[in-house]
Amino acid sequence: MSIAAIGLLYGGSTLLVMFAGMPIAFALGAVATLFMIFFMPSSSVDTITQNVYEEMASITLLSIPLFILKGAAIGRSRAGQDLYGALHAWLHRIPGGLGIANVFACALFAAMAGSSPATCSAIGSAGIPEMRKHGYSGGFAAGIIAAGGTLGILLPPSITMILYAVAAEQSLGRLFLAAIGPALLLVVLFAGYAMWRFRYEFNLAKELYESGGKKSEILQIDKLSMREKFSLLPRVLPFILLLTGVMIALYGGFATPSETAGLGAVLALMLIAVIYAVWKPADLEPILVSTLRESTMLMLIIGMSLLYSYVMSYLHISQSTAEWIVSLHLERWLLLATILLMVVVLGFFLPPVSIILMTAPIILPPLRAANFDLIWFGVVMTIVMEMGLIHPPVGLNIFVINNIAPDIPLRDVMWGVLPFVGLMILGVVILCIAPGIATWFPDQVMGAGH
């Protein structure tokens, strides 16, 4: 059987098993094992355990459960709501300030938690009811939270970027630094849209009221004294200091990513114990259980994905596919557009973790041959995978929002997120025109190089 036929059978079998409803980790592991039995030497089956263990025995991957623990400690305490409340108090006078506060709260929380669904859930549970109470339309409120939540896999510490660094054999510190500029770009785009959309809804409500209709809550202006504003800061500042301290430890060269993750997890647990009195075993149980569940699920997916990639490489599927892509002699930007389009389509069905580990052996060699900076591409690919998290019909964040705000029709949520999908596409175009937004900061901190 030719390599092309084996490759098509491999990909087709994977999709068939996944659509049959088998969990992703087991689907990848089962297909890889079957192809080892039928197309590889029988002795290779004896090495499955060894292969999975060796691939997962990476010091970089050790940081993942620790970052998840830090995120769970913050996400399952009142830290998210307090962060949101403080930002709302300080930004409420700006047009659309409540929406902008939610974008900023999502960005800051995502930087502490590193998880998109956790960010959506923590900030959305407080932010969506508050925006609805102030007259924001359901779709607009849902779109802000769903899009803000996607920053969780872009802002460091990002589990997705940790895996990309491992798969692409790139510096994790440089990749984390490269993500900061694009993340700020998306925050600015999202906040700008929030201001414009607020003005649009405000003017509609004003015209309705002046023509004799009901007065909308969006026309009300909150008034908070400086004393009330400052009273909200003490609970938030320790977490901001935690985030800053972790970043300084990582980028200042004082600690490795794994040591930084451990330090962040311990400090987060200490902060919620001191500030929110979360220290009893009954209080800590949901935090530890959710960390264990998410870490186990993620590490199982990683292990099976790496086995899947190993089989793909052994059977020369990934190499042949990469060679075929190179042989097309596509113009480099057309090559990039084709690969990103493939990532978008995969994002409809697969989580970012699986997309990276399954596609890296295929897409990275042609990109390297076309002289693309793989650090820059890692950031662009992450933004494109973020789009999959909010792109109808199956974006994960859409269903998280539907779960925490069941009163907002799913149709409204989907229409609410589409403008943010457009803003992400605009962000990718800007990064293609001005790659320095991603590469300048790591070059300044860590020196020029790839």
Secondary structure by P-SEA (a helix, b strand, c coil): ccaaaaaaaaaaaaaaaaaacccaaaaaaaaaaaaaacccccccccaaaaaaaaaaccccccaaaaaaaaaaaaaacaaaaaaaaaaaaacccccaaaaaaaaaaaaaaaaacccaaaaaaaaaaccaaaaaaacccaaaaaaaaaaaaaccccccccaaaaaaaaaacccaaaaaaaaaaaaaaaaaaaaaaaaaaaaaaaaaaaaaaaaccccccccbbbbbcaaaaaaaccccaaaaaaaaaaaaaaaaccccaaaaaaaaaaaaaaaaaaaccccccccaaaaaaaaaaaaaaaaaaaaaaaaaaaaaaaaaaaaaaaaaaaaacccaaaaaaaaaaaaaaaaacccaaaaaaacccccaaaaaaacccaaaaaaaaaaaaaaaaccccccaaaaaaaaacccccaaaaaaaaaaaaaaaaaaaaaaaaccccccaaaaaaccccc
